[in-house]
Amino acid sequence: MRRYMRALMLCMVFAVFSGLYVYSRLFYSDVAARRNGAKKILIPLRASGARRGVTDKNALSINWYIMRQQAQQEAAGTRPEPPMHLAVVACGERLEETLTMIKSAVLFSVKRLHLHIFADDQLHAGFIEALESWPGFIRYRFSYRVYSIRFPNENAAEWKKLFKPCASQRLFLPLILEDVDSIVYVDSDILFLQPVDLLWRFLSDFNSSQLAAMAPEHEEPRIAWYNRFARHPFYGRTGINSGVMLMNLTRMRSMFFKNDMTSVGLRWEELLMPLLQKYKLNITWGDQDLLNIIFHYNPESLLEFPCQWNYRPDHCIYGSNCASAEEDGIYILHGNRGVYHDYKQPTFRAVYEAIKKYIFGTDPVTSLVEPLEEELLKTTHTYCGKSHSLFTKRLRNSVAKINRKTRER
């Protein structure tokens, strides 16, 4: 009996020390990763409306998985590559649309993504449950954090009602994301047709004065809005569209911006409210108009990228007028004016529905591209439909890269 008791005690001691060893390895690997600049995934443990226990369990399992990956990387002597940062704002009935955007970003990107999702509190549980339900080989490609909508307390109501609900949240990203150097901001109605990585590379094209990149609002001045109707200063010939915006937040936080209110430059946080007070009776498109005013007075701070990076219905409803897309195809699709959800522009809706319905892990050629091409052929009675080949040209390249990655796994 004593021998059995001794054996049992030895087993218990061995189990305790084994557990302590595993924990110490994970702990120190996590510390080392943090020193090297890696950030652990941040998932809210509770969100309003979430089923009790589900989110906690998912968060713990994902954090354990990330720690294990860091331990393996440390053992192999490698550092995790810094992720690309992608931000989006979702309010009202934008949950499904935003998830479809994220799906397109994660599906085609090469480097890991870290998502910053700013949303109404009632949408948090929906985001977490949806993203945690995606298969493991997809979840490995991104981490995320869900934030509540945040505006300066003294003017929160005024900022929230500017243009569409919560749209002006993007103006405050430099102030909220204090530890993030650079980020891609996109509207919820964006669809990536090729990797985010290629947009991210524009950061290396910035000269010493540039701190943001956007596409023009229009290429054809005869149909452009700003040069015909704007009652405020705007950037360039036809203004800029802020639906896709690459931002060097570090530079935005440190720069003094020229303006038409003072003779001295103002920092970003000092500039926004005075601009709104001066122009609020003259702006139509809310925060986008404020960005146009800012870069009108600071044009050297903006890098302009071609319209294929922000392709909207305006580029085809009156005939094709985006030369870069005609040459190389559409890189990023922007379904503004609600065209994903009505039948006014069936070409845009077809792309949205194809990506939304695509099932992770299935062959993207037969399950995504080919069905989409069939649907696009039904839209040739519209001006945008006549340019349907532009909508799948880059998508086919992106899908080919997915298949190569799948074969390499």
C-alpha positions as CSV (number, residue, x, y, z in Angstrom):
1,M,0.0,0.0,0.0
2,R,2.9,2.4,0.9
3,R,4.5,1.7,-2.5
4,Y,1.3,2.7,-4.2
5,M,1.0,5.9,-2.2
6,R,4.6,6.8,-2.9
7,A,4.1,6.2,-6.6
8,L,1.0,8.3,-6.6
9,M,2.8,11.1,-4.8
10,L,5.7,11.0,-7.3
11,C,3.2,11.2,-10.2
12,M,1.5,14.2,-8.6
13,V,4.8,16.0,-8.0
14,F,5.9,15.2,-11.6
15,A,2.6,16.6,-13.0
16,V,2.9,19.8,-11.0
17,F,6.5,20.5,-12.1
18,S,5.6,19.7,-15.7
19,G,2.8,22.2,-15.6
20,L,5.0,24.8,-14.1
21,Y,7.6,24.3,-16.8
22,V,5.1,24.6,-19.6
23,Y,3.6,27.7,-18.1
24,S,7.1,29.3,-17.6
25,R,7.9,28.6,-21.3
26,L,4.7,30.2,-22.5
27,F,5.1,33.2,-20.1
28,Y,8.7,34.0,-21.1
29,S,8.0,33.5,-24.8
30,D,5.1,36.0,-24.4
31,V,7.4,38.5,-22.6
32,A,10.0,38.1,-25.3
33,A,7.5,38.6,-28.1
34,R,6.3,41.8,-26.4
35,R,9.8,43.1,-26.2
36,N,10.2,42.5,-29.9
37,G,7.2,44.6,-30.7
38,A,4.6,41.8,-31.2
39,K,1.1,42.4,-29.7
40,K,-1.0,39.7,-28.3
41,I,-4.6,39.4,-29.6
42,L,-7.1,41.6,-27.8
43,I,-10.6,40.2,-27.6
44,P,-13.2,41.7,-25.3
45,L,-14.1,39.0,-22.8
46,R,-17.7,40.2,-22.5
47,A,-19.9,42.1,-24.9
48,S,-23.5,43.1,-24.5
49,G,-25.8,40.4,-25.9
50,A,-23.1,37.7,-26.0
51,R,-24.0,34.3,-24.7
52,R,-22.4,34.0,-21.2
53,G,-19.3,31.9,-21.3
54,V,-18.9,31.6,-25.1
55,T,-16.7,34.7,-25.5
56,D,-14.6,33.9,-22.5
57,K,-13.9,30.4,-23.7
58,N,-13.0,31.6,-27.2
59,A,-10.7,34.4,-25.9
60,L,-8.8,32.0,-23.7
61,S,-8.4,29.4,-26.4
62,I,-7.2,32.0,-29.0
63,N,-4.8,33.6,-26.5
64,W,-3.4,30.1,-25.7
65,Y,-3.0,29.4,-29.4
66,I,-1.1,32.7,-29.9
67,M,1.2,32.1,-27.0
68,R,1.9,28.6,-28.3
69,Q,2.8,30.0,-31.7
70,Q,5.1,32.6,-30.0
71,A,6.8,29.8,-28.0
72,Q,7.4,27.9,-31.2
73,Q,8.8,31.0,-33.0
74,E,11.1,31.7,-30.1
75,A,12.4,28.1,-30.1
76,A,13.1,28.4,-33.9
77,G,14.9,31.7,-33.3
78,T,12.4,33.8,-35.5
79,R,10.5,36.9,-34.8
80,P,6.9,37.3,-35.8
81,E,6.5,39.8,-38.6
82,P,4.6,42.9,-37.6
83,P,1.0,42.8,-38.9
84,M,-0.7,45.3,-41.2
85,H,-3.3,47.4,-39.4
86,L,-6.8,47.7,-40.9
87,A,-9.5,49.9,-39.3
88,V,-13.3,50.1,-40.1
89,V,-16.3,51.8,-38.5
90,A,-19.7,50.0,-38.3
91,C,-22.9,51.5,-37.0
92,G,-26.5,50.7,-37.5
93,E,-27.2,47.8,-39.8
94,R,-23.6,47.4,-41.1
95,L,-22.6,44.2,-39.4
96,E,-23.0,41.9,-42.4
97,E,-21.5,44.4,-44.9
98,T,-18.5,44.9,-42.6
99,L,-17.9,41.2,-42.1
100,T,-17.9,40.8,-45.9
101,M,-15.3,43.5,-46.2
102,I,-13.2,41.8,-43.6
103,K,-13.7,38.4,-45.4
104,S,-12.3,39.9,-48.6
105,A,-9.3,41.4,-46.8
106,V,-8.4,38.2,-44.9
107,L,-9.0,36.0,-47.9
108,F,-6.5,37.6,-50.2
109,S,-3.9,39.1,-47.9
110,V,-0.4,37.6,-47.5
111,K,0.9,39.1,-44.3
112,R,-1.1,38.9,-41.1
113,L,-3.7,41.6,-40.4
114,H,-4.7,43.2,-37.1
115,L,-8.2,44.6,-37.4
116,H,-9.5,47.6,-35.4
117,I,-13.3,47.4,-35.5
118,F,-15.1,50.5,-34.2
119,A,-18.8,49.6,-33.7
120,D,-22.0,50.4,-31.9
121,D,-22.0,48.4,-28.6
122,Q,-25.0,46.3,-29.7
123,L,-22.9,45.0,-32.7
124,H,-19.9,43.8,-30.6
125,A,-21.3,40.3,-29.8
126,G,-22.2,39.8,-33.5
127,F,-18.6,40.6,-34.7
128,I,-17.0,38.4,-32.1
129,E,-19.2,35.4,-32.6
130,A,-18.9,35.7,-36.4
131,L,-15.1,36.1,-36.5
132,E,-14.6,33.3,-33.9
133,S,-16.7,30.9,-36.0
134,W,-14.4,31.2,-39.0
135,P,-12.1,28.1,-39.5
136,G,-8.7,27.9,-37.8
137,F,-6.6,28.3,-41.0
138,I,-8.4,31.6,-41.6
139,R,-8.3,32.8,-38.0
140,Y,-4.5,32.3,-38.0
141,R,-4.2,35.1,-40.6
142,F,-5.6,37.9,-38.4
143,S,-6.1,39.2,-34.9
144,Y,-8.6,41.8,-33.9
145,R,-10.0,44.2,-31.3
146,V,-13.6,45.6,-31.1
147,Y,-13.9,49.2,-29.8
148,S,-16.9,51.3,-28.7
149,I,-17.5,54.4,-30.7
150,R,-15.5,57.2,-29.1
151,F,-15.7,61.0,-29.6
152,P,-14.4,63.9,-27.5
153,N,-16.9,64.2,-24.6
154,E,-17.7,67.9,-25.1
155,N,-18.7,67.5,-28.7
156,A,-19.6,63.8,-29.0
157,A,-23.2,64.3,-30.2
158,E,-22.2,66.8,-32.9
159,W,-19.5,64.5,-34.3
160,K,-21.7,61.4,-34.2
161,K,-24.5,63.0,-36.3
162,L,-22.1,64.5,-38.8
163,F,-23.0,63.0,-42.3
164,K,-23.7,59.2,-41.5
165,P,-23.8,57.8,-38.0
166,C,-20.2,57.3,-36.7
167,A,-18.5,58.0,-40.0
168,S,-16.4,60.8,-38.5
169,Q,-14.8,58.3,-36.1
170,R,-12.0,57.9,-38.7
171,L,-10.9,61.5,-37.9
172,F,-10.0,60.5,-34.4
173,L,-7.9,57.3,-35.2
174,P,-4.6,59.1,-34.6
175,L,-5.7,60.1,-31.1
176,I,-7.3,56.8,-30.1
177,L,-4.7,54.4,-31.6
178,E,-1.8,56.0,-29.8
179,D,0.5,52.9,-30.1
180,V,-0.2,52.3,-33.8
181,D,2.2,53.8,-36.4
182,S,0.3,53.3,-39.6
183,I,-3.1,52.0,-40.7
184,V,-5.4,51.4,-43.6
185,Y,-8.8,52.9,-43.0
186,V,-11.7,51.7,-45.1
187,D,-15.5,52.2,-45.2
188,S,-17.6,49.2,-44.4
189,D,-18.7,49.1,-48.1
190,I,-15.2,48.3,-49.4
191,L,-14.3,45.0,-51.0
192,F,-10.6,44.0,-51.6
193,L,-10.1,42.2,-54.9
194,Q,-6.4,41.7,-54.3
195,P,-4.2,41.6,-51.2
196,V,-4.2,44.5,-48.7
197,D,-0.4,44.1,-48.8
198,L,-0.2,45.9,-52.1
199,L,-2.0,48.9,-50.7
200,W,0.2,48.8,-47.6
201,R,3.3,49.1,-49.8
202,F,2.3,52.7,-50.6
203,L,3.7,53.6,-47.1
204,S,7.2,53.0,-48.5
205,D,6.4,55.4,-51.3
206,F,5.7,58.3,-48.9
207,N,8.3,61.1,-49.1
208,S,9.4,62.9,-45.9
209,S,6.3,65.2,-45.9
210,Q,3.5,62.8,-46.8
211,L,1.4,61.3,-44.1
212,A,-1.7,60.0,-45.9
213,A,-2.8,58.5,-49.2
214,M,-6.2,58.7,-50.9
215,A,-7.7,58.4,-54.4
216,P,-9.4,61.4,-56.2
217,E,-13.1,61.8,-55.9
218,H,-13.4,61.9,-59.7
219,E,-11.2,61.7,-62.8
220,E,-13.5,63.5,-65.1
221,P,-14.1,67.2,-64.0
222,R,-17.2,67.5,-66.1
223,I,-19.1,65.1,-63.8
224,A,-17.1,65.8,-60.6
225,W,-19.0,67.0,-57.5
226,Y,-16.4,69.2,-55.7
227,N,-15.4,71.5,-58.5
228,R,-19.0,72.1,-59.5
229,F,-20.8,72.3,-56.2
230,A,-18.5,72.6,-53.1
231,R,-18.8,75.7,-51.0
232,H,-15.5,75.1,-49.2
233,P,-11.9,74.5,-50.2
234,F,-11.0,71.1,-51.5
235,Y,-7.9,69.1,-52.6
236,G,-6.7,69.3,-56.2
237,R,-8.9,69.5,-59.2
238,T,-11.8,67.2,-58.1
239,G,-11.3,66.6,-54.4
240,I,-10.4,63.3,-52.7
241,N,-12.6,60.4,-51.6
242,S,-11.9,59.1,-48.0
243,G,-13.4,55.6,-48.4
244,V,-10.0,54.1,-48.6
245,M,-7.4,56.0,-46.6
246,L,-3.8,55.0,-45.8
247,M,-2.6,56.9,-42.7
248,N,0.8,57.3,-41.1
249,L,-0.6,58.1,-37.6
250,T,2.8,58.9,-36.1
251,R,3.3,61.7,-38.6
252,M,-0.3,62.9,-38.2
253,R,0.1,63.2,-34.4
254,S,3.3,65.2,-34.7
255,M,2.6,67.6,-37.6
256,F,1.5,71.2,-37.4
257,F,-1.1,71.7,-40.1
258,K,-1.5,74.9,-42.1
259,N,-5.0,76.3,-42.0
260,D,-7.2,79.3,-42.8
261,M,-8.0,80.0,-39.1
262,T,-4.7,80.9,-37.6
263,S,-1.3,82.1,-38.8
264,V,0.4,79.2,-37.0
265,G,0.1,75.5,-37.6
266,L,-2.2,73.4,-35.5
267,R,-1.9,69.8,-34.4
268,W,-4.4,67.3,-35.5
269,E,-6.4,67.4,-32.2
270,E,-6.4,71.2,-32.2
271,L,-7.6,71.4,-35.8
272,L,-10.7,69.3,-36.1
273,M,-13.3,71.2,-33.9
274,P,-12.4,74.7,-35.2
275,L,-12.8,73.4,-38.8
276,L,-16.1,71.9,-38.0
277,Q,-17.4,75.1,-36.4
278,K,-16.2,77.2,-39.3
279,Y,-17.5,75.0,-42.2
280,K,-20.4,73.0,-40.7
281,L,-23.0,75.0,-42.6
282,N,-21.1,74.5,-45.9
283,I,-20.2,70.9,-45.9
284,T,-22.2,68.1,-47.5
285,W,-20.2,65.0,-47.1
286,G,-19.2,65.4,-43.5
287,D,-15.7,64.2,-42.4
288,Q,-14.7,63.7,-46.1
289,D,-15.2,67.4,-46.7
290,L,-13.1,68.3,-43.6
291,L,-10.3,66.1,-44.9
292,N,-10.5,67.9,-48.3
293,I,-10.2,71.2,-46.5
294,I,-7.2,70.0,-44.5
295,F,-5.3,68.7,-47.5
296,H,-6.2,71.7,-49.6
297,Y,-4.0,73.7,-47.3
298,N,-1.5,70.9,-46.9
299,P,-1.2,69.3,-50.3
300,E,2.4,68.2,-49.8
301,S,1.2,65.9,-47.0
302,L,-1.0,63.7,-49.3
303,L,0.0,60.9,-51.7
304,E,-2.6,60.4,-54.4
305,F,-3.1,56.9,-55.6
306,P,-5.0,55.8,-58.8
307,C,-8.7,55.3,-59.0
308,Q,-8.4,51.5,-59.3
309,W,-7.7,51.6,-55.5
310,N,-11.1,53.1,-54.8
311,Y,-13.4,52.2,-57.7
312,R,-16.9,53.4,-57.2
313,P,-20.1,53.5,-59.3
314,D,-19.2,57.0,-60.5
315,H,-16.4,55.4,-62.5
316,C,-18.7,53.5,-64.8
317,I,-22.4,54.7,-64.5
318,Y,-21.9,57.4,-67.2
319,G,-19.3,55.3,-69.1
320,S,-15.9,54.1,-68.1
321,N,-13.7,56.9,-66.7
322,C,-11.0,55.2,-64.6
323,A,-8.0,54.7,-66.9
324,S,-5.9,52.7,-64.3
325,A,-8.7,50.2,-63.9
326,E,-9.2,49.8,-67.6
327,E,-5.5,48.9,-67.9
328,D,-5.0,46.7,-64.9
329,G,-8.4,45.9,-63.5
330,I,-10.1,47.0,-60.2
331,Y,-8.0,46.6,-57.1
332,I,-10.5,47.8,-54.5
333,L,-14.3,48.0,-55.0
334,H,-16.2,50.7,-53.2
335,G,-20.0,50.1,-53.1
336,N,-21.1,53.6,-52.0
337,R,-24.7,54.8,-52.5
338,G,-25.9,51.4,-51.1
339,V,-25.4,49.6,-54.4
340,Y,-24.6,46.3,-52.7
341,H,-28.1,46.2,-51.3
342,D,-30.3,47.3,-54.2
343,Y,-30.6,46.5,-57.9
344,K,-29.5,49.9,-59.3
345,Q,-26.0,48.7,-60.1
346,P,-26.2,44.9,-60.4
347,T,-22.5,44.6,-61.3
348,F,-21.5,45.8,-57.8
349,R,-24.1,43.8,-56.1
350,A,-22.9,40.6,-57.9
351,V,-19.4,41.0,-56.6
352,Y,-20.6,41.6,-53.0
353,E,-23.0,38.6,-53.1
354,A,-20.2,36.3,-54.5
355,I,-17.8,37.1,-51.7
356,K,-20.5,37.1,-49.0
357,K,-21.6,33.6,-50.1
358,Y,-18.1,32.1,-50.6
359,I,-17.4,29.3,-48.2
360,F,-13.8,29.2,-46.7
361,G,-11.8,26.2,-47.8
362,T,-13.7,25.6,-51.1
363,D,-12.0,26.0,-54.4
364,P,-12.1,29.8,-55.0
365,V,-12.1,29.4,-58.8
366,T,-15.2,27.2,-59.0
367,S,-16.9,28.6,-55.9
368,L,-16.2,32.3,-56.4
369,V,-14.7,33.5,-59.7
370,E,-16.7,31.3,-62.2
371,P,-20.1,31.8,-60.6
372,L,-19.4,35.6,-60.4
373,E,-18.4,35.8,-64.0
374,E,-21.7,34.1,-65.0
375,E,-23.6,36.7,-62.9
376,L,-21.7,39.6,-64.4
377,L,-22.7,38.5,-67.9
378,K,-26.3,39.2,-66.9
379,T,-25.4,42.9,-66.2
380,T,-24.1,43.9,-69.6
381,H,-27.3,46.0,-70.2
382,T,-25.8,48.6,-67.8
383,Y,-22.8,50.8,-68.3
384,C,-20.9,49.2,-65.4
385,G,-21.8,45.8,-66.7
386,K,-20.2,46.6,-70.1
387,S,-16.9,46.8,-68.1
388,H,-17.5,43.6,-66.3
389,S,-14.1,42.1,-67.1
390,L,-12.5,44.8,-65.0
391,F,-14.3,43.4,-61.9
392,T,-12.6,40.0,-62.1
393,K,-9.3,40.7,-63.7
394,R,-7.4,41.2,-60.4
395,L,-9.7,38.8,-58.6
396,R,-8.4,36.0,-60.8
397,N,-4.8,36.8,-59.9
398,S,-5.7,36.9,-56.2
399,V,-7.4,33.5,-56.4
400,A,-4.4,32.1,-58.2
401,K,-2.2,33.2,-55.2
402,I,-4.6,31.6,-52.8
403,N,-4.4,28.3,-54.6
404,R,-0.6,28.5,-54.6
405,K,-0.6,29.1,-50.8
406,T,-3.0,26.2,-50.3
407,R,-0.7,23.8,-52.2
408,E,2.4,25.0,-50.2
409,R,0.7,24.3,-46.9
